[in-house]
Amino acid sequence: MEKTASLATDSDLDSSGRIPGELVDSYRQNGFVRVRGVLQPEEIEHFRGAASAYLEQHRTESLEKGGVFSQLVNVWQRDETIRELTLHPRLAAVAEQLAGIPLRIWHDQMLVKEPHNNAATEFHQDRPYWPHANDRQSLSAWIALVDVPPERGCMTFLPGTQNRTGLRPQDLHSEDDLFEVDPSLRWLPRVTVPLRAGDCTFHNSYTGHMALPNTTDLARLAHVNIYMDANTTYSGHPHVVTDPLNLPPNAPLNGPTFPRPAQ
């Protein structure tokens, strides 16, 4: 049987932009998956240049003040090139293939670990931070814009923890906080996933994960697209994304602020 052509060498996507069923199965079993070669080489250069320039102009606006990384949120609303990345149809198609439901953009974020920052992003789940209700699933596409080996701060996951719901938000500066919330998680296997530039990991918002320190001479430049169930509503809890919108509880998170990415 002839193999379907891939987008590029070492890409897990075929010419229609779909990934193999075994990667979908792995995501649904483990709560995360690596997808190689989601971005083409010329796209990597295009988006890396834009991200580097944006970081230089806006680094002081980082929401993270603890020195672990620079965090710039909703960049797609302020930079036309990054908008292309956040609304990229290839990324959205993979996310919907993994999730199995229609999705919207919750927000994007640039997550940059500066050279020799020597600080880990400790184990946590994403979903407890978010003011979401009536949602079936949410997930993040963590896009490497540079090579990210372990020493540059790639992520480590706790497989199967996408089913551990109902936990309070965890302190990503505390090495033990997630394990104090649920001590059983300390003894799970941990899977570290290095990425080449253009590769992505997709992880469920309940999957426990952390990022290693960057001990190298190069900044770890990553862009994250966060996707939510297209039918998600607002829980009423405070969040930096929803606070300026003055939404009433149970309002749908839709419209141009939370778009359906192009398919």
FENBELHU-V194707 format. One record per residue. RES is the residue in one small letter. D_FIRST is the distance of its C-alpha to the first C-alpha in Angstrom with 1 decimal. Layout:
# FENBELHU-V194707
res/d_first
RES/D_FIRST
RES/D_FIRST
This chain:
# FENBELHU-V194707
res/d_first
m/0.0
e/3.8
k/6.4
t/9.3
a/12.3
s/15.1
l/18.8
a/20.0
t/19.6
d/19.9
s/19.3
d/17.8
l/17.7
d/14.9
s/16.2
s/17.6
g/19.5
r/18.0
i/17.5
p/15.2
g/16.6
e/17.7
l/20.0
v/21.5
d/22.1
s/23.7
y/25.9
r/27.1
q/27.9
n/29.5
g/30.9
f/29.3
v/26.2
r/25.5
v/23.2
r/22.8
g/23.3
v/24.3
l/26.8
q/26.3
p/28.7
e/31.0
e/31.2
i/32.2
e/35.0
h/36.1
f/36.3
r/37.7
g/40.5
a/41.4
a/41.4
s/43.6
a/46.0
y/46.3
l/46.9
e/49.7
q/51.4
h/51.0
r/50.9
t/54.3
e/52.9
s/50.7
l/50.9
e/50.6
k/54.0
g/53.5
g/52.2
v/48.7
f/46.9
s/47.4
q/46.2
l/46.2
v/45.2
n/44.2
v/43.8
w/41.7
q/44.9
r/46.7
d/44.3
e/42.3
t/39.6
i/39.1
r/39.0
e/35.8
l/34.3
t/35.6
l/34.3
h/31.1
p/28.5
r/25.6
l/27.5
a/28.7
a/25.2
v/24.1
a/27.4
e/27.1
q/23.6
l/25.1
a/28.4
g/27.2
i/30.4
p/31.9
l/33.5
r/36.4
i/37.5
w/40.2
h/41.1
d/39.8
q/41.4
m/41.5
l/41.8
v/43.2
k/44.4
e/46.8
p/46.9
h/48.6
n/49.1
n/48.8
a/48.4
a/45.7
t/44.7
e/45.3
f/43.3
h/43.3
q/41.5
d/41.4
r/41.9
p/45.5
y/46.7
w/45.5
p/47.6
h/44.9
a/45.3
n/43.3
d/40.0
r/37.0
q/35.3
s/35.6
l/33.6
s/33.9
a/31.5
w/33.1
i/32.1
a/32.9
l/34.5
v/35.2
d/33.7
v/34.9
p/35.0
p/37.2
e/40.3
r/39.9
g/39.7
c/36.2
m/36.0
t/36.1
f/35.1
l/36.2
p/33.2
g/33.8
t/36.9
q/35.6
n/37.3
r/40.7
t/42.4
g/46.1
l/47.1
r/49.6
p/48.6
q/48.5
d/50.2
l/47.6
h/50.4
s/51.1
e/49.1
d/50.1
d/50.3
l/47.0
f/47.7
e/51.2
v/49.9
d/47.5
p/48.3
s/45.3
l/43.0
r/44.5
w/42.9
l/39.3
p/36.7
r/36.4
v/33.2
t/33.8
v/31.1
p/31.5
l/30.0
r/29.5
a/30.8
g/28.5
d/27.1
c/28.3
t/29.0
f/29.3
h/31.8
n/33.4
s/37.1
y/38.3
t/36.3
g/38.9
h/38.3
m/40.4
a/40.2
l/41.5
p/44.3
n/43.8
t/45.5
t/44.2
d/45.8
l/43.3
a/43.3
r/40.4
l/39.4
a/37.3
h/36.9
v/36.3
n/35.2
i/36.5
y/35.0
m/36.8
d/36.4
a/37.2
n/39.9
t/41.7
t/45.5
y/48.2
s/49.8
g/53.0
h/52.8
p/53.5
h/50.8
v/51.0
v/48.5
t/50.2
d/53.8
p/54.5
l/53.2
n/55.9
l/53.5
p/54.9
p/53.3
n/50.5
a/49.9
p/46.2
l/44.6
n/43.2
g/44.2
p/44.0
t/44.8
f/41.7
p/39.3
r/35.9
p/33.7
a/31.9
q/28.5
